[in-house]
Amino acid sequence: MAMQVISANRLVDGLVVYMTGGGGWSERIADAQAVTGKEVGEVAMAAARVAEEARIIVEPYLIDIDESSGERRPTRYRELIRAKGPTVRLDIGKQAEL
């Protein structure tokens, strides 16, 4: 089974966030808690739904990630853009911070 993390949008500003091991939310995918297995994913999603009910985040969902390159990267292009920022200009967005 693929390794996954939970992604959502923070309600106050709409930014993409990832659920951390302590149940918090980070803008960096590197800080996300990785889960493997259906049961573990369901438990993590239940915790994410609590944050959604508290109106901290909206629309949490699991995304597949790959860590084989030494960096945590989403496997789908859409999620890679959400994690790294726009693809048209490298001087704006999260990629400008690198």
N, CA, C and O atoms as a GROMACS GRO file, in nm:
protein
  392
    1MET      N    1   0.084  -0.119   0.000
    1MET     CA    2   0.000   0.000   0.000
    1MET      C    3   0.088   0.124   0.000
    1MET      O    4   0.195   0.126   0.062
    2ALA      N    5   0.044   0.225  -0.068
    2ALA     CA    6   0.119   0.350  -0.081
    2ALA      C    7   0.121   0.428   0.050
    2ALA      O    8   0.029   0.419   0.131
    3MET      N    9   0.228   0.503   0.068
    3MET     CA   10   0.237   0.593   0.181
    3MET      C   11   0.151   0.716   0.148
    3MET      O   12   0.150   0.761   0.033
    4GLN      N   13   0.081   0.768   0.247
    4GLN     CA   14  -0.010   0.880   0.224
    4GLN      C   15   0.003   0.984   0.334
    4GLN      O   16   0.052   0.956   0.443
    5VAL      N   17  -0.042   1.106   0.302
    5VAL     CA   18  -0.057   1.214   0.399
    5VAL      C   19  -0.195   1.277   0.377
    5VAL      O   20  -0.257   1.259   0.272
    6ILE      N   21  -0.241   1.351   0.476
    6ILE     CA   22  -0.369   1.420   0.463
    6ILE      C   23  -0.346   1.564   0.424
    6ILE      O   24  -0.269   1.636   0.488
    7SER      N   25  -0.413   1.605   0.318
    7SER     CA   26  -0.407   1.742   0.268
    7SER      C   27  -0.544   1.806   0.287
    7SER      O   28  -0.647   1.737   0.283
    8ALA      N   29  -0.545   1.936   0.308
    8ALA     CA   30  -0.670   2.011   0.322
    8ALA      C   31  -0.638   2.157   0.290
    8ALA      O   32  -0.526   2.191   0.253
    9ASN      N   33  -0.737   2.242   0.305
    9ASN     CA   34  -0.716   2.386   0.295
    9ASN      C   35  -0.751   2.449   0.429
    9ASN      O   36  -0.853   2.415   0.490
   10ARG      N   37  -0.665   2.540   0.475
   10ARG     CA   38  -0.692   2.610   0.601
   10ARG      C   39  -0.805   2.708   0.576
   10ARG      O   40  -0.802   2.785   0.480
   11LEU      N   41  -0.903   2.707   0.661
   11LEU     CA   42  -1.024   2.786   0.639
   11LEU      C   43  -0.998   2.936   0.646
   11LEU      O   44  -1.058   3.012   0.569
   12VAL      N   45  -0.912   2.982   0.734
   12VAL     CA   46  -0.892   3.125   0.754
   12VAL      C   47  -0.830   3.195   0.633
   12VAL      O   48  -0.860   3.311   0.607
   13ASP      N   49  -0.743   3.124   0.558
   13ASP     CA   50  -0.676   3.189   0.444
   13ASP      C   51  -0.675   3.108   0.316
   13ASP      O   52  -0.628   3.156   0.213
   14GLY      N   53  -0.727   2.985   0.320
   14GLY     CA   54  -0.737   2.902   0.200
   14GLY      C   55  -0.609   2.831   0.159
   14GLY      O   56  -0.608   2.760   0.059
   15LEU      N   57  -0.501   2.848   0.235
   15LEU     CA   58  -0.374   2.785   0.198
   15LEU      C   59  -0.380   2.633   0.214
   15LEU      O   60  -0.454   2.581   0.298
   16VAL      N   61  -0.303   2.564   0.132
   16VAL     CA   62  -0.291   2.419   0.141
   16VAL      C   63  -0.213   2.385   0.267
   16VAL      O   64  -0.108   2.443   0.294
   17VAL      N   65  -0.265   2.291   0.344
   17VAL     CA   66  -0.199   2.246   0.466
   17VAL      C   67  -0.200   2.094   0.472
   17VAL      O   68  -0.278   2.027   0.404
   18TYR      N   69  -0.111   2.040   0.556
   18TYR     CA   70  -0.095   1.896   0.574
   18TYR      C   71  -0.100   1.864   0.722
   18TYR      O   72  -0.043   1.936   0.803
   19MET      N   73  -0.169   1.755   0.758
   19MET     CA   74  -0.183   1.717   0.898
   19MET      C   75  -0.052   1.662   0.951
   19MET      O   76   0.009   1.574   0.891
   20THR      N   77  -0.009   1.715   1.066
   20THR     CA   78   0.115   1.672   1.128
   20THR      C   79   0.088   1.561   1.229
   20THR      O   80  -0.027   1.530   1.261
   21GLY      N   81   0.195   1.501   1.279
   21GLY     CA   82   0.182   1.391   1.374
   21GLY      C   83   0.112   1.430   1.502
   21GLY      O   84   0.047   1.346   1.565
   22GLY      N   85   0.122   1.554   1.543
   22GLY     CA   86   0.057   1.600   1.665
   22GLY      C   87  -0.086   1.644   1.645
   22GLY      O   88  -0.149   1.694   1.738
   23GLY      N   89  -0.139   1.626   1.524
   23GLY     CA   90  -0.275   1.667   1.495
   23GLY      C   91  -0.287   1.812   1.453
   23GLY      O   92  -0.397   1.863   1.433
   24GLY      N   93  -0.174   1.880   1.439
   24GLY     CA   94  -0.174   2.018   1.391
   24GLY      C   95  -0.172   2.020   1.239
   24GLY      O   96  -0.190   1.918   1.173
   25TRP      N   97  -0.152   2.139   1.184
   25TRP     CA   98  -0.154   2.158   1.039
   25TRP      C   99  -0.036   2.244   0.997
   25TRP      O  100  -0.010   2.348   1.057
   26SER      N  101   0.035   2.201   0.894
   26SER     CA  102   0.153   2.271   0.846
   26SER      C  103   0.139   2.300   0.697
   26SER      O  104   0.076   2.224   0.624
   27GLU      N  105   0.196   2.410   0.653
   27GLU     CA  106   0.198   2.443   0.510
   27GLU      C  107   0.303   2.362   0.435
   27GLU      O  108   0.306   2.364   0.312
   28ARG      N  109   0.389   2.292   0.507
   28ARG     CA  110   0.497   2.214   0.446
   28ARG      C  111   0.465   2.065   0.446
   28ARG      O  112   0.437   2.008   0.551
   29ILE      N  113   0.469   2.003   0.331
   29ILE     CA  114   0.441   1.860   0.320
   29ILE      C  115   0.546   1.778   0.395
   29ILE      O  116   0.517   1.667   0.439
   30ALA      N  117   0.666   1.833   0.411
   30ALA     CA  118   0.771   1.763   0.484
   30ALA      C  119   0.734   1.742   0.631
   30ALA      O  120   0.785   1.650   0.695
   31ASP      N  121   0.646   1.826   0.685
   31ASP     CA  122   0.604   1.816   0.824
   31ASP      C  123   0.487   1.720   0.844
   31ASP      O  124   0.450   1.691   0.958
   32ALA      N  125   0.429   1.672   0.736
   32ALA     CA  126   0.308   1.590   0.744
   32ALA      C  127   0.336   1.453   0.804
   32ALA      O  128   0.444   1.397   0.790
   33GLN      N  129   0.235   1.401   0.872
   33GLN     CA  130   0.241   1.265   0.925
   33GLN      C  131   0.210   1.169   0.811
   33GLN      O  132   0.104   1.177   0.749
   34ALA      N  133   0.302   1.078   0.782
   34ALA     CA  134   0.279   0.978   0.679
   34ALA      C  135   0.207   0.859   0.739
   34ALA      O  136   0.239   0.815   0.849
   35VAL      N  137   0.110   0.806   0.666
   35VAL     CA  138   0.035   0.689   0.710
   35VAL      C  139   0.041   0.582   0.602
   35VAL      O  140   0.050   0.613   0.483
   36THR      N  141   0.035   0.459   0.644
   36THR     CA  142   0.033   0.346   0.552
   36THR      C  143  -0.074   0.249   0.599
   36THR      O  144  -0.079   0.213   0.717
   37GLY      N  145  -0.159   0.208   0.509
   37GLY     CA  146  -0.264   0.113   0.542
   37GLY      C  147  -0.400   0.180   0.557
   37GLY      O  148  -0.411   0.294   0.601
   38LYS      N  149  -0.501   0.105   0.519
   38LYS     CA  150  -0.637   0.157   0.519
   38LYS      C  151  -0.685   0.196   0.659
   38LYS      O  152  -0.744   0.302   0.677
   39GLU      N  153  -0.660   0.110   0.758
   39GLU     CA  154  -0.709   0.137   0.893
   39GLU      C  155  -0.642   0.260   0.954
   39GLU      O  156  -0.709   0.343   1.016
   40VAL      N  157  -0.511   0.273   0.935
   40VAL     CA  158  -0.438   0.388   0.987
   40VAL      C  159  -0.485   0.516   0.917
   40VAL      O  160  -0.499   0.620   0.981
   41GLY      N  161  -0.509   0.507   0.787
   41GLY     CA  162  -0.561   0.621   0.712
   41GLY      C  163  -0.698   0.664   0.760
   41GLY      O  164  -0.727   0.784   0.767
   42GLU      N  165  -0.783   0.567   0.794
   42GLU     CA  166  -0.917   0.599   0.843
   42GLU      C  167  -0.911   0.669   0.979
   42GLU      O  168  -0.987   0.762   1.005
   43VAL      N  169  -0.820   0.624   1.066
   43VAL     CA  170  -0.803   0.688   1.197
   43VAL      C  171  -0.755   0.833   1.178
   43VAL      O  172  -0.805   0.924   1.244
   44ALA      N  173  -0.658   0.852   1.090
   44ALA     CA  174  -0.606   0.986   1.063
   44ALA      C  175  -0.714   1.076   1.004
   44ALA      O  176  -0.726   1.193   1.040
   45MET      N  177  -0.795   1.020   0.913
   45MET     CA  178  -0.904   1.099   0.854
   45MET      C  179  -1.008   1.137   0.959
   45MET      O  180  -1.066   1.245   0.952
   46ALA      N  181  -1.033   1.050   1.055
   46ALA     CA  182  -1.127   1.083   1.163
   46ALA      C  183  -1.076   1.204   1.242
   46ALA      O  184  -1.154   1.291   1.279
   47ALA      N  185  -0.946   1.208   1.267
   47ALA     CA  186  -0.887   1.323   1.337
   47ALA      C  187  -0.897   1.449   1.251
   47ALA      O  188  -0.924   1.557   1.303
   48ALA      N  189  -0.878   1.435   1.121
   48ALA     CA  190  -0.889   1.550   1.031
   48ALA      C  191  -1.033   1.602   1.028
   48ALA      O  192  -1.055   1.723   1.021
   49ARG      N  193  -1.128   1.512   1.035
   49ARG     CA  194  -1.270   1.556   1.034
   49ARG      C  195  -1.304   1.636   1.160
   49ARG      O  196  -1.390   1.725   1.155
   50VAL      N  197  -1.238   1.604   1.271
   50VAL     CA  198  -1.259   1.682   1.394
   50VAL      C  199  -1.212   1.826   1.370
   50VAL      O  200  -1.280   1.921   1.411
   51ALA      N  201  -1.098   1.843   1.304
   51ALA     CA  202  -1.048   1.978   1.272
   51ALA      C  203  -1.141   2.046   1.173
   51ALA      O  204  -1.158   2.168   1.179
   52GLU      N  205  -1.200   1.970   1.083
   52GLU     CA  206  -1.295   2.028   0.988
   52GLU      C  207  -1.421   2.075   1.060
   52GLU      O  208  -1.474   2.182   1.031
   53GLU      N  209  -1.469   1.994   1.154
   53GLU     CA  210  -1.588   2.034   1.232
   53GLU      C  211  -1.560   2.157   1.318
   53GLU      O  212  -1.650   2.236   1.344
   54ALA      N  213  -1.433   2.172   1.361
   54ALA     CA  214  -1.393   2.289   1.440
   54ALA      C  215  -1.366   2.410   1.351
   54ALA      O  216  -1.328   2.516   1.400
   55ARG      N  217  -1.385   2.394   1.221
   55ARG     CA  218  -1.367   2.500   1.122
   55ARG      C  219  -1.223   2.552   1.116
   55ARG      O  220  -1.199   2.672   1.098
   56ILE      N  221  -1.128   2.459   1.131
   56ILE     CA  222  -0.986   2.493   1.115
   56ILE      C  223  -0.945   2.471   0.970
   56ILE      O  224  -0.872   2.551   0.912
   57ILE      N  225  -0.994   2.359   0.913
   57ILE     CA  226  -0.962   2.324   0.775
   57ILE      C  227  -1.090   2.284   0.703
   57ILE      O  228  -1.194   2.264   0.766
   58VAL      N  229  -1.082   2.274   0.571
   58VAL     CA  230  -1.194   2.225   0.490
   58VAL      C  231  -1.143   2.118   0.394
   58VAL      O  232  -1.028   2.121   0.351
   59GLU      N  233  -1.231   2.025   0.361
   59GLU     CA  234  -1.207   1.923   0.258
   59GLU      C  235  -1.079   1.842   0.277
   59GLU      O  236  -0.996   1.837   0.186
   60PRO      N  237  -1.060   1.776   0.393
   60PRO     CA  238  -0.941   1.693   0.408
   60PRO      C  239  -0.952   1.566   0.323
   60PRO      O  240  -1.061   1.511   0.305
   61TYR      N  241  -0.839   1.522   0.272
   61TYR     CA  242  -0.835   1.396   0.196
   61TYR      C  243  -0.694   1.341   0.194
   61TYR      O  244  -0.597   1.415   0.211
   62LEU      N  245  -0.682   1.212   0.173
   62LEU     CA  246  -0.553   1.144   0.167
   62LEU      C  247  -0.493   1.156   0.027
   62LEU      O  248  -0.564   1.144  -0.073
   63ILE      N  249  -0.362   1.182   0.022
   63ILE     CA  250  -0.291   1.184  -0.106
   63ILE      C  251  -0.173   1.087  -0.097
   63ILE      O  252  -0.114   1.071   0.009
   64ASP      N  253  -0.141   1.023  -0.208
   64ASP     CA  254  -0.026   0.934  -0.216
   64ASP      C  255   0.102   1.017  -0.227
   64ASP      O  256   0.106   1.119  -0.296
   65ILE      N  257   0.205   0.970  -0.156
   65ILE     CA  258   0.334   1.038  -0.162
   65ILE      C  259   0.444   0.936  -0.192
   65ILE      O  260   0.426   0.815  -0.176
   66ASP      N  261   0.559   0.988  -0.236
   66ASP     CA  262   0.677   0.907  -0.262
   66ASP      C  263   0.795   0.973  -0.192
   66ASP      O  264   0.814   1.094  -0.202
   67GLU      N  265   0.874   0.894  -0.122
   67GLU     CA  266   0.991   0.947  -0.052
   67GLU      C  267   1.122   0.887  -0.105
   67GLU      O  268   1.227   0.902  -0.041
   68SER      N  269   1.117   0.820  -0.218
   68SER     CA  270   1.234   0.748  -0.269
   68SER      C  271   1.349   0.841  -0.308
   68SER      O  272   1.464   0.799  -0.308
   69SER      N  273   1.320   0.965  -0.340
   69SER     CA  274   1.425   1.060  -0.380
   69SER      C  275   1.486   1.133  -0.261
   69SER      O  276   1.569   1.222  -0.278
   70GLY      N  277   1.445   1.096  -0.140
   70GLY     CA  278   1.494   1.165  -0.020
   70GLY      C  279   1.412   1.287   0.016
   70GLY      O  280   1.438   1.352   0.117
   71GLU      N  281   1.314   1.317  -0.066
   71GLU     CA  282   1.224   1.430  -0.043
   71GLU      C  283   1.082   1.377  -0.053
   71GLU      O  284   1.052   1.294  -0.139
   72ARG      N  285   0.994   1.423   0.032
   72ARG     CA  286   0.854   1.382   0.027
   72ARG      C  287   0.785   1.456  -0.087
   72ARG      O  288   0.778   1.578  -0.087
   73ARG      N  289   0.734   1.379  -0.184
   73ARG     CA  290   0.669   1.439  -0.301
   73ARG      C  291   0.538   1.368  -0.330
   73ARG      O  292   0.530   1.245  -0.325
   74PRO      N  293   0.433   1.445  -0.360
   74PRO     CA  294   0.308   1.382  -0.404
   74PRO      C  295   0.330   1.309  -0.536
   74PRO      O  296   0.413   1.350  -0.617
   75THR      N  297   0.256   1.202  -0.557
   75THR     CA  298   0.271   1.124  -0.680
   75THR      C  299   0.188   1.180  -0.795
   75THR      O  300   0.217   1.151  -0.911
   76ARG      N  301   0.086   1.258  -0.766
   76ARG     CA  302   0.002   1.316  -0.870
   76ARG      C  303   0.043   1.461  -0.896
   76ARG      O  304   0.077   1.534  -0.803
   77TYR      N  305   0.040   1.499  -1.021
   77TYR     CA  306   0.084   1.632  -1.061
   77TYR      C  307   0.002   1.743  -0.993
   77TYR      O  308   0.058   1.843  -0.950
   78ARG      N  309  -0.127   1.725  -0.983
   78ARG     CA  310  -0.213   1.825  -0.918
   78ARG      C  311  -0.167   1.852  -0.775
   78ARG      O  312  -0.158   1.967  -0.732
   79GLU      N  313  -0.137   1.745  -0.703
   79GLU     CA  314  -0.094   1.760  -0.564
   79GLU      C  315   0.048   1.818  -0.556
   79GLU      O  316   0.080   1.888  -0.460
   80LEU      N  317   0.131   1.789  -0.654
   80LEU     CA  318   0.264   1.849  -0.658
   80LEU      C  319   0.254   2.000  -0.672
   80LEU      O  320   0.329   2.074  -0.607
   81ILE      N  321   0.164   2.047  -0.756
   81ILE     CA  322   0.142   2.192  -0.772
   81ILE      C  323   0.090   2.251  -0.641
   81ILE      O  324   0.132   2.359  -0.601
   82ARG      N  325  -0.002   2.181  -0.575
   82ARG     CA  326  -0.054   2.230  -0.447
   82ARG      C  327   0.057   2.238  -0.343
   82ARG      O  328   0.058   2.329  -0.260
   83ALA      N  329   0.152   2.144  -0.347
   83ALA     CA  330   0.260   2.141  -0.249
   83ALA      C  331   0.370   2.242  -0.280
   83ALA      O  332   0.426   2.302  -0.189
   84LYS      N  333   0.401   2.261  -0.407
   84LYS     CA  334   0.515   2.344  -0.446
   84LYS      C  335   0.479   2.484  -0.493
   84LYS      O  336   0.561   2.575  -0.484
   85GLY      N  337   0.358   2.504  -0.542
   85GLY     CA  338   0.318   2.636  -0.589
   85GLY      C  339   0.302   2.640  -0.740
   85GLY      O  340   0.315   2.536  -0.806
   86PRO      N  341   0.274   2.756  -0.796
   86PRO     CA  342   0.248   2.772  -0.939
   86PRO      C  343   0.365   2.722  -1.025
   86PRO      O  344   0.480   2.724  -0.981
   87THR      N  345   0.334   2.680  -1.146
   87THR     CA  346   0.438   2.628  -1.235
   87THR      C  347   0.483   2.730  -1.339
   87THR      O  348   0.577   2.704  -1.414
   88VAL      N  349   0.418   2.844  -1.345
   88VAL     CA  350   0.450   2.941  -1.451
   88VAL      C  351   0.561   3.038  -1.414
   88VAL      O  352   0.632   3.087  -1.502
   89ARG      N  353   0.578   3.066  -1.286
   89ARG     CA  354   0.683   3.159  -1.243
   89ARG      C  355   0.750   3.102  -1.119
   89ARG      O  356   0.685   3.076  -1.018
   90LEU      N  357   0.878   3.082  -1.127
   90LEU     CA  358   0.951   3.025  -1.015
   90LEU      C  359   0.988   3.127  -0.908
   90LEU      O  360   1.043   3.091  -0.804
   91ASP      N  361   0.960   3.256  -0.935
   91ASP     CA  362   0.994   3.360  -0.839
   91ASP      C  363   0.880   3.395  -0.745
   91ASP      O  364   0.894   3.484  -0.662
   92ILE      N  365   0.766   3.324  -0.758
   92ILE     CA  366   0.654   3.347  -0.667
   92ILE      C  367   0.611   3.213  -0.609
   92ILE      O  368   0.650   3.108  -0.660
   93GLY      N  369   0.533   3.216  -0.505
   93GLY     CA  370   0.482   3.093  -0.447
   93GLY      C  371   0.585   3.022  -0.361
   93GLY      O  372   0.692   3.077  -0.332
   94LYS      N  373   0.553   2.902  -0.320
   94LYS     CA  374   0.638   2.825  -0.232
   94LYS      C  375   0.773   2.792  -0.293
   94LYS      O  376   0.873   2.784  -0.222
   95GLN      N  377   0.778   2.774  -0.425
   95GLN     CA  378   0.904   2.738  -0.490
   95GLN      C  379   1.006   2.851  -0.481
   95GLN      O  380   1.126   2.825  -0.492
   96ALA      N  381   0.962   2.974  -0.462
   96ALA     CA  382   1.054   3.087  -0.450
   96ALA      C  383   1.132   3.082  -0.318
   96ALA      O  384   1.238   3.144  -0.306
   97GLU      N  385   1.081   3.010  -0.222
   97GLU     CA  386   1.145   2.999  -0.091
   97GLU      C  387   1.261   2.901  -0.092
   97GLU      O  388   1.342   2.901   0.002
   98LEU      N  389   1.273   2.819  -0.193
   98LEU     CA  390   1.377   2.716  -0.197
   98LEU      C  391   1.513   2.772  -0.220
   98LEU      O  392   1.611   2.698  -0.226
   0.00000   0.00000   0.00000
